[in-house]
Amino acid sequence: MSTLDTTLETHSDEHHGPASGLGRWLFTTNHKDIGSMYLWFSLLMFLVGGSMALMIRAELFQPGLQLVEPGFFNQMTTMHGLIMVFGAVMPAFVGLANWMIPMMIGAPDMALPRMNNWSFWILPFAFAMLISTLFMTGGAPNFGWTFYAPLSTTYAPPSVTYFIFAIHMMGISSIMGAINIIATILNMRAPGMTMMKLPLFCWTWLITAFLLIAVMPVLAGVVTMMLMDIHFGTSFFDAGGGGDPVLFQHVFWFFGHPEVYIMILPAFGIISQIIPAFARKRLFGYASMVYATASIAILSFLVWAHHMFTVGIPLAGELFFMYATMLIAVPTGVKVFNWVATMFRGSMTFETPMLFALAFVVLFTIGGFSGLMLAIAPVDFQYHDTYFVVAHFHYVLVPGAVFAIMAGVYYWLPKWTGHMLDERMGRFHFWLSFIGVNITFFPMHFIGLAGMPRRIPDYALQFADFNMVASVGAFLFGLSQLIFVWNVIACVRGGRKAEARAWEGAEGLEWEVPSPAPYHTFAEPPKLPESLR
């Protein structure tokens, strides 16, 4: 055991540990506790949102109306999207940031611990309010997760007001979390850790935090305009009163496109930590990865109207957004090249985190290629609002964001719990998920190209076979996540003892402290290990 380990263990014994009982979780300001709460909350929302997806796929198993009314089907598609984006993916990344960023940079905690507690506890109330709309008169929001006006204003159920309030609360939580991450990374790094020595996960989260601060107020603005149109007689989105429904799309997508990168940049960071560890090589092209991440963030503000090629924007606008969207593929390609170059001639092993990371690289690239196809304005006229789009963004967000989160959990779980996970069950979970996700979403490219519109509970007979295949894949993928839940709980409860450096090739300050990490990690700023100097 190193001197650092001994110092840390002594320090954690001298200071009080966590409080006991419910009070620990209600009032905690410890970044590890808050990170754990974010992760458990996101897992719960992942299961809730996933069960809604299974309801959608069960209805689409055969043509005709089978199980649910069309109105309820629309509520399921809307709630599934909202819960997965705001309740599962984003809180999971914030949970990983809370747990790992202070440990990676040698900080004793997050910079603003009380605000950290508050930013988490807003979320359960926001989602309780959102989910409660299912039981209100008129039902839950039924206008799609993009909530286009006037569907979400003039024709919305009364529960839309609660949805707007829930969105505001989620936004407040996100902005507070982002401020905390920026303050922590910029002010609390260990001596000697310059910005260009930061772990890639910290860099991607720093850039993501600036994105959150920039775009969350835009989302708040557009839902406030909706609220005014519904209750106060304004006409922002009502053509009859001099407004413009297309204005809604411009404002929404100015938030919505950077939002896509908010859900993927931290994933890039996780993959950039895992691949070097299991290739046993330094990350290829560290500086270019940092610059590529920043480039993606900047360009994400210049491409919003590629979601709107069919609304009648001028030809010059279509050309600008088409070329800007193609340009964003360049820094993304740099990242994929660097990951492959890191693996080239490495001493690779294929434990569960690495399997998820490799699947991420391959399948996210497929999602990227279909994104390039959608970027071509004249071709998008055929693809728009078909299942091709559903296939594209699910390839980006399921084997992209969700696989990266799972890779990160499997990678850092020994550091959190002090136990090694069940590798056999982890691989079983990976292969079922990998097969399930491809059976679900790959056929959607074909039915989309053939013209099947999205967000419909019934469809023409020629789409029946591929829909049946996709539904089988969805249930395979969905049910295999129960193995993940079982594996995580089993690892928390016990298992083979984890070393401080749980994975042989892992580098960084977080692997210098014992496993499980002490409740208070760093008594004094640590010295950087040789590998980081």
C-alpha positions, 0 to 999 in steps of 0.5 A, a space after each residue: 500500500 502506498 504512503 498516499 493510501 495510508 495517509 488517506 485511510 488515516 484521514 478518513 478514520 479521524 474524520 466522521 463518516 456519513 450520518 446514519 439513517 434517512 438524514 444522510 441522504 436528505 442533507 448530505 453535501 458529500 459528492 459521493 453520496 450525491 453522485 450515488 443518488 443521481 445514479 440510482 435516480 437515473 436507473 429508476 427513470 431508465 426503467 420507467 422510460 424503458 417500460 414506456 418504450 416496451 409499451 410502444 413496441 408491443 403496440 407496434 408488434 402487429 398492424 392494427 390497434 392492439 393494446 392501447 388507444 392512439 391518444 395513450 400511445 401519443 402520451 407514451 411516445 412523449 413521456 418516453 422521450 422526456 424521461 429518457 433525455 431529462 431523467 435517465 441520460 442527463 442525471 446519470 452523467 451528472 452522477 458520474 461527474 459528482 462521483 469522479 471529477 473531485 477524485 480525478 482532479 484531487 479535490 476534497 469535494 465539489 466546489 459548492 456542496 450545498 448547492 449540489 444537494 439542492 440541485 439533486 433534490 429538485 429532480 425527484 419532485 420535477 419528475 413526480 410532477 411530470 409522471 403525475 400528469 398521466 393521471 390527470 384529466 385529459 391525460 399526460 402531454 401527448 405532443 411528442 418530446 419536442 412539444 411543437 406548438 400549436 400541438 403543445 399550446 392550442 391543442 394540448 391537454 390541461 396537464 401541459 402547465 404541470 409539464 412546463 413547471 417540471 421542465 423549469 425545475 429540471 432546467 434549474 437543476 441542470 444549471 446549478 449542476 453545471 455551475 458547480 462542475 465549472 467552479 470545481 474544475 477551474 478552482 480545485 485541481 491538485 497542484 501541478 494539474 494544469 488544464 492540459 493534464 486534466 483527464 478527458 472526462 473532466 474536459 468533456 464535462 467542463 465543455 458540457 457544463 458551459 453548453 448547459 448554461 448557454 442553452 437551458 435558459 433558451 428552453 426556459 424561454 420557449 416553455 414560458 412563451 408556451 405558458 403565456 400563449 396558453 394562459 395569458 392571451 399572447 400569440 407567440 406561436 399562433 398565426 391567427 394572432 400574428 405569431 409564427 408556429 415555426 418560431 417555436 421550432 427555431 427556439 426549441 432547436 437552438 436549445 435542442 441541438 446542443 442538448 444532443 451534444 450535452 448527452 454525448 460529450 460526457 460519453 466521449 470522456 468516459 470512452 476516452 478513459 476506458 480505451 487507454 486503460 484496457 489497451 494499456 496505452 496513453 490516449 493518442 492525440 490528447 490535445 486534438 481530443 480536447 480541441 475536437 470536443 470544443 469544436 463540436 460544442 461551438 459548431 452545435 450552435 450553428 446547425 439547429 435548423 437541420 431539423 427544419 429542412 421541410 418547414 420552408 426556410 430559404 435555400 441559402 439557409 438550407 445550404 448553410 445548415 447542410 454544410 455546417 452539419 457536415 462540418 461537425 462530422 470532422 471533429 467527431 471523426 477525429 475522436 473516432 480516429 484517436 480511439 482506434 489509434 489508441 487501440 492500435 498495437 495495444 495490449 488489449 483485454 476485453 473486460 465488460 467496460 471495454 466491450 461496452 466502449 468498443 460497441 460504443 465506437 462502432 455503433 455510435 459511428 453508424 449513428 454518425 453516418 446516418 446523421 450525415 445522410 440526414 444532413 443532406 437537405 434534398 434527401 432529408 425531404 424523404 427521411 424527415 419524420 420517418 422511422 429512419 430518423 428514429 433509427 438515427 437518433 437511437 443509434 446515437 443515444 442508446 449505444 452512444 450515451 446509454 452504453 457509455 454510461 454502462 461502461 462507466 458504471 462497470 469501470 468505476 464500480 470497483 472503486 465505489 463499492 470495493 468489490 469486483 463485479 461479476 465479469 461473467 454476468 457483465 459479459 452476458 448483459 453486454 452481449 444481450 444488450 448489443 444484440 438486442 439494440 441492433 435487432 431493435 433499431 437497424 430494421 428501422 432504417 429500412 422501414 423509414 426509407 420505405 416511408 413509415 412515419 414515426 409516432 403512429 400506433 398503426 401502420 400499413 401491412 408492408 411494414 409488419 415484418 420489420 416492426 415485429 423484428 424490432 419489437 422482439 429486439 426491444 424486449 430482448 434489450 429491455 429485459 436484459 437490463 434487469 441483469 445490469 440491475 442485478 449485477 450492480 446490486 450484487 457488486 454493492 453487497 459483496 464480491 471479490 475484494 477490489 485493489 486500489 487499481 482495480 484494472 491493470 492499465 487504469 491511470 489517474 488520481 482516482 486509482 491511487 486511493 483505496 477501494 472503496 474510496 474513503 468517504 472524505 477522499 483527500 485530506 491534503 492536495 495529493 501529489 500527481 503520480 508519475 503517469 500524470 506529470 
